[in-house]
């Protein structure tokens, strides 16, 4: 007798801002999810007018609509992982914290977006305190770049030893795990280091890639980690796989001119068909 098997797609939700040029934010997250075979959903927190050269304007989405988008996704789909990106104001940060408590997702990646690749400020000052107090202890991992980690830890970061010192400060402040992204440091390698409370640091380094096409690297890395966790990988393996993915995407997009500033990665250098999970 034939037995019908029911399937579903692995689902990741990105809560972040929109990038009109398509290289970062919600657009980069959805491209990454799709490239890795994960069904992407979204809750847009803000709309930006930007391109590869910079951010021209930011308009925050109303708190009611931000909350409505998050609830609409969770109440209908099985969300396997959540990626949180730009939260432009404190209302959005508070709504996300309350939504986490309400729906209890178990895999949450927070990319504390504050400054764009082109140097534009993307977050209001009063929002930072809410993110630190309300979100750090609720998420699985935070993924600050060097500038963000320096701001959050209150110390200068010039090398890997200082990366570890800053990470320890962030762990003490309530984070469960911190992925320190070292791409902004000068040197022959681009090293990211995963710090947790219980395990030895996991250092992932690749030779420095000569390219100006780095727009959306932080968004892409954090969404790739979320995608791999949605597919069932544990945190260290998800971070390793995401590092491999973003390295290949940087190489694939290195010699392509898109715009006149920091161009995007090649998210679709080797796309995976949408995966089906047996229910």
RODO-2510 file (C-alpha; in nm, 4 decimals, decimal comma):
residues 279
     n   res          X          Y          Z
     1     x     0,0000     0,0000     0,0000
     2     x     0,1375     0,3410    -0,0971
     3     x     0,1937     0,5768     0,1927
     4     x     0,1902     0,9464     0,1156
     5     x     0,4848     1,1329     0,2645
     6     x     0,4464     1,4953     0,3659
     7     x     0,7334     1,7381     0,3279
     8     x     0,8077     2,0964     0,4204
     9     x     1,0882     2,3397     0,3459
    10     x     1,3424     2,4456     0,6081
    11     x     1,2447     2,8035     0,6928
    12     x     1,4593     3,0966     0,8030
    13     x     1,3227     3,4362     0,9023
    14     x     1,5258     3,7534     0,8582
    15     x     1,4305     4,0598     1,0614
    16     x     1,6276     4,3453     0,9099
    17     x     1,6336     4,6551     0,6921
    18     x     1,5865     4,6747     0,3162
    19     x     1,8756     4,7704     0,0863
    20     x     1,7550     4,9287    -0,2365
    21     x     2,0761     4,8296    -0,4161
    22     x     2,0216     4,4631    -0,3304
    23     x     2,3630     4,3827    -0,1826
    24     x     2,2962     4,3895     0,1899
    25     x     2,0112     4,3716     0,4399
    26     x     1,6929     4,1802     0,3673
    27     x     1,7914     4,1313     0,0041
    28     x     2,1283     3,9732     0,0886
    29     x     1,9667     3,7556     0,3545
    30     x     1,6995     3,6193     0,1211
    31     x     1,9564     3,5580    -0,1536
    32     x     2,1730     3,3670     0,0935
    33     x     1,8851     3,1574     0,2231
    34     x     1,7826     3,0723    -0,1317
    35     x     2,1378     2,9913    -0,2427
    36     x     2,1693     2,7418     0,0435
    37     x     1,8368     2,5676    -0,0207
    38     x     1,6412     2,7308     0,2620
    39     x     1,3002     2,8982     0,2267
    40     x     1,3394     3,2625     0,3256
    41     x     1,0821     3,4807     0,5001
    42     x     1,1223     3,8386     0,6172
    43     x     1,0124     4,1154     0,8487
    44     x     1,1350     4,4535     0,7258
    45     x     1,2298     4,6947     1,0042
    46     x     1,3344     4,9904     0,7909
    47     x     1,3667     5,1028     0,4319
    48     x     1,6932     5,2534     0,3136
    49     x     1,7774     5,4554     0,0059
    50     x     2,1276     5,3324    -0,0696
    51     x     2,3626     5,2020    -0,3329
    52     x     2,7189     5,0698    -0,3460
    53     x     2,8535     5,4143    -0,2544
    54     x     2,6544     5,4847     0,0589
    55     x     2,3273     5,5311     0,2431
    56     x     2,1215     5,8338     0,1451
    57     x     1,8280     5,7918     0,3804
    58     x     1,6566     5,5604     0,6285
    59     x     1,2865     5,5348     0,7025
    60     x     1,1762     5,3205     0,9962
    61     x     0,8773     5,0919     0,9457
    62     x     0,6069     5,1469     1,2081
    63     x     0,6308     4,9264     1,5194
    64     x     0,2861     4,7827     1,4498
    65     x     0,3874     4,6635     1,1031
    66     x     0,7192     4,5225     1,2251
    67     x     0,5344     4,3231     1,4906
    68     x     0,2641     4,2241     1,2425
    69     x     0,5173     4,0827     0,9957
    70     x     0,6928     3,8747     1,2625
    71     x     0,3670     3,7374     1,4014
    72     x     0,2293     3,6625     1,0543
    73     x     0,5315     3,4452     0,9723
    74     x     0,5489     3,2588     1,3038
    75     x     0,1747     3,1953     1,3199
    76     x     0,1708     3,0244     0,9803
    77     x     0,5120     2,8681     0,9101
    78     x     0,7522     2,6506     1,1067
    79     x     1,0513     2,8797     1,1553
    80     x     1,3747     2,6820     1,1979
    81     x     1,6111     2,9761     1,2497
    82     x     1,6013     3,3540     1,2835
    83     x     1,8530     3,6124     1,1671
    84     x     1,8280     3,9624     1,3144
    85     x     1,9943     4,2484     1,1318
    86     x     1,9416     4,6234     1,1357
    87     x     1,7082     4,7473     1,4097
    88     x     1,7054     5,1194     1,3445
    89     x     1,5165     5,2273     1,6573
    90     x     1,4510     5,1036     2,0098
    91     x     1,0862     5,0211     1,9366
    92     x     1,1883     4,7616     1,6784
    93     x     1,4452     4,6123     1,9171
    94     x     1,1875     4,5846     2,1956
    95     x     0,9331     4,4243     1,9615
    96     x     1,1873     4,1643     1,8503
    97     x     1,2714     4,0797     2,2127
    98     x     0,9024     4,0368     2,2983
    99     x     0,8463     3,8245     1,9871
   100     x     1,1330     3,5950     2,0830
   101     x     0,9733     3,5407     2,4227
   102     x     0,6338     3,4786     2,2633
   103     x     0,7350     3,2327     1,9904
   104     x     1,0519     3,0859     2,1495
   105     x     1,2683     3,0185     1,8412
   106     x     1,5703     2,8128     1,9452
   107     x     1,8236     2,9321     1,6854
   108     x     1,8764     3,3072     1,6624
   109     x     2,1680     3,4901     1,5004
   110     x     2,2036     3,8611     1,5808
   111     x     2,4179     4,0766     1,3546
   112     x     2,4414     4,4041     1,5525
   113     x     2,4409     4,6268     1,2451
   114     x     2,5548     4,9790     1,3277
   115     x     2,7758     5,0993     1,0427
   116     x     2,7591     5,0093     0,6736
   117     x     3,0595     4,8983     0,4662
   118     x     3,0695     5,2495     0,3184
   119     x     3,0876     5,4044     0,6669
   120     x     2,7262     5,5219     0,7031
   121     x     2,5646     5,5079     1,0473
   122     x     2,2563     5,2855     1,0422
   123     x     2,1258     5,2849     1,3997
   124     x     1,9946     5,5363     1,6521
   125     x     2,2027     5,5809     1,9687
   126     x     1,9250     5,4896     2,2127
   127     x     1,8692     5,1618     2,0301
   128     x     2,2083     5,0210     2,1291
   129     x     2,1236     4,9980     2,4999
   130     x     1,8014     4,8121     2,4237
   131     x     1,9817     4,5664     2,1948
   132     x     2,2465     4,4945     2,4601
   133     x     2,0034     4,4581     2,7499
   134     x     1,7075     4,2981     2,5746
   135     x     1,8580     4,0854     2,2960
   136     x     2,2113     3,9752     2,3824
   137     x     2,1006     3,7144     2,6371
   138     x     1,8089     3,5966     2,4217
   139     x     2,0017     3,5022     2,1063
   140     x     2,2242     3,2083     2,0164
   141     x     2,5068     3,4116     1,8641
   142     x     2,6077     3,7700     1,7913
   143     x     2,8333     3,8497     1,4938
   144     x     2,9940     4,1947     1,5339
   145     x     3,2640     4,3238     1,3028
   146     x     3,5714     4,4894     1,4512
   147     x     3,4227     4,8402     1,4600
   148     x     3,0993     4,7175     1,6197
   149     x     3,2834     4,4992     1,8712
   150     x     3,5104     4,7895     1,9645
   151     x     3,2089     5,0117     2,0247
   152     x     3,0203     4,7486     2,2234
   153     x     3,3186     4,6482     2,4382
   154     x     3,4519     4,9998     2,4870
   155     x     3,8034     4,9069     2,3804
   156     x     4,0307     4,9380     2,0811
   157     x     4,0799     4,6218     1,8732
   158     x     4,3985     4,5992     1,6683
   159     x     4,4833     4,2290     1,6737
   160     x     4,3499     3,8842     1,7612
   161     x     4,4502     3,9110     2,1261
   162     x     4,2345     4,2203     2,1605
   163     x     3,9578     4,0450     1,9670
   164     x     3,9538     3,7819     2,2415
   165     x     3,9549     4,0425     2,5179
   166     x     3,6582     4,2198     2,3582
   167     x     3,4739     3,8912     2,3078
   168     x     3,5176     3,8013     2,6738
   169     x     3,3656     4,1364     2,7700
   170     x     3,0668     4,0661     2,5464
   171     x     3,0249     3,7168     2,6927
   172     x     3,0272     3,8648     3,0427
   173     x     2,7638     4,1178     2,9331
   174     x     2,5213     3,8323     2,8632
   175     x     2,5993     3,6893     2,5191
   176     x     2,5901     3,3108     2,4826
   177     x     2,8396     3,3114     2,1940
   178     x     3,0283     3,5732     1,9928
   179     x     3,1704     3,5442     1,6422
   180     x     3,4344     3,8142     1,6118
   181     x     3,4766     3,9050     1,2455
   182     x     3,8320     4,0119     1,1712
   183     x     3,7945     4,1129     0,8085
   184     x     3,8547     4,4805     0,8921
   185     x     4,1977     4,4085     1,0427
   186     x     4,5011     4,4509     0,8190
   187     x     4,7046     4,1435     0,7382
   188     x     4,7536     3,8459     0,5090
   189     x     4,4566     3,6588     0,6549
   190     x     4,0898     3,7267     0,7194
   191     x     4,0251     3,5527     1,0511
   192     x     3,6907     3,5090     1,2256
   193     x     3,6945     3,3606     1,5761
   194     x     3,4022     3,1969     1,7560
   195     x     3,4016     3,2427     2,1336
   196     x     3,1652     3,0614     2,3700
   197     x     3,1457     3,0089     2,7447
   198     x     3,2377     2,6396     2,7418
   199     x     3,4477     2,5593     2,4339
   200     x     3,7926     2,6639     2,3163
   201     x     3,7892     2,9479     2,0591
   202     x     3,7304     2,8331     1,7013
   203     x     3,9551     3,0266     1,4617
   204     x     3,8592     3,0284     1,0936
   205     x     4,1067     3,2033     0,8656
   206     x     4,1500     3,2370     0,4909
   207     x     4,4016     3,4368     0,2838
   208     x     4,2926     3,7979     0,2358
   209     x     4,0867     3,8375    -0,0819
   210     x     4,1748     4,1405    -0,2918
   211     x     3,8379     4,2887    -0,3836
   212     x     3,6327     4,6000    -0,3227
   213     x     3,3122     4,3958    -0,3572
   214     x     3,2424     4,3546     0,0126
   215     x     2,8991     4,5166     0,0386
   216     x     2,6770     4,2980     0,2558
   217     x     2,9459     4,0602     0,3840
   218     x     2,8238     4,0830     0,7433
   219     x     2,4615     4,0309     0,6468
   220     x     2,5540     3,7378     0,4255
   221     x     2,7683     3,5639     0,6871
   222     x     2,5086     3,5888     0,9628
   223     x     2,2266     3,4755     0,7342
   224     x     2,4393     3,1843     0,6114
   225     x     2,4906     3,0743     0,9725
   226     x     2,1151     3,0964     1,0283
   227     x     2,0508     2,8979     0,7092
   228     x     2,2878     2,6186     0,8073
   229     x     2,1343     2,6033     1,1539
   230     x     1,7903     2,5826     0,9922
   231     x     1,9261     2,2800     0,8083
   232     x     2,0178     2,1151     1,1379
   233     x     2,3857     2,1991     1,1864
   234     x     2,5129     2,2777     1,5349
   235     x     2,6620     2,6238     1,5894
   236     x     3,0353     2,5482     1,5289
   237     x     2,9614     2,3494     1,2119
   238     x     2,7197     2,6169     1,0899
   239     x     2,9855     2,8833     1,1408
   240     x     3,2449     2,6751     0,9525
   241     x     3,0084     2,6151     0,6618
   242     x     2,9061     2,9818     0,6506
   243     x     3,2714     3,0894     0,6439
   244     x     3,3325     2,8575     0,3470
   245     x     3,0246     2,9927     0,1690
   246     x     3,1090     3,3603     0,2102
   247     x     3,4726     3,3024     0,1113
   248     x     3,3625     3,1365    -0,2126
   249     x     3,1035     3,4122    -0,2740
   250     x     3,3733     3,6788    -0,2311
   251     x     3,6047     3,5014    -0,4751
   252     x     3,3245     3,4547    -0,7287
   253     x     3,2298     3,8228    -0,7191
   254     x     3,5776     3,9726    -0,6913
   255     x     3,6227     4,0693    -1,0569
   256     x     3,2666     4,1852    -1,1263
   257     x     3,1783     4,5546    -1,1432
   258     x     2,8379     4,6333    -0,9946
   259     x     2,7987     5,0032    -0,9282
   260     x     3,0804     5,2477    -0,8553
   261     x     3,1546     5,1669    -0,4909
   262     x     3,1650     4,8532    -0,2796
   263     x     2,9879     4,5967    -0,4960
   264     x     2,8027     4,2864    -0,3724
   265     x     2,9164     3,9269    -0,3338
   266     x     2,8160     3,6563    -0,5812
   267     x     2,5554     3,4807    -0,3676
   268     x     2,4580     3,2375    -0,6408
   269     x     2,7983     3,0980    -0,7407
   270     x     2,6696     2,7438    -0,6712
   271     x     2,3004     2,7520    -0,5732
   272     x     2,1378     2,4590    -0,3924
   273     x     1,7852     2,3580    -0,4969
   274     x     1,5227     2,4247    -0,2302
   275     x     1,5511     2,1427     0,0206
   276     x     1,2543     1,9378     0,1397
   277     x     1,2286     1,8009     0,4938
   278     x     1,0096     1,5011     0,5676
   279     x     0,7422     1,5872     0,8234
***
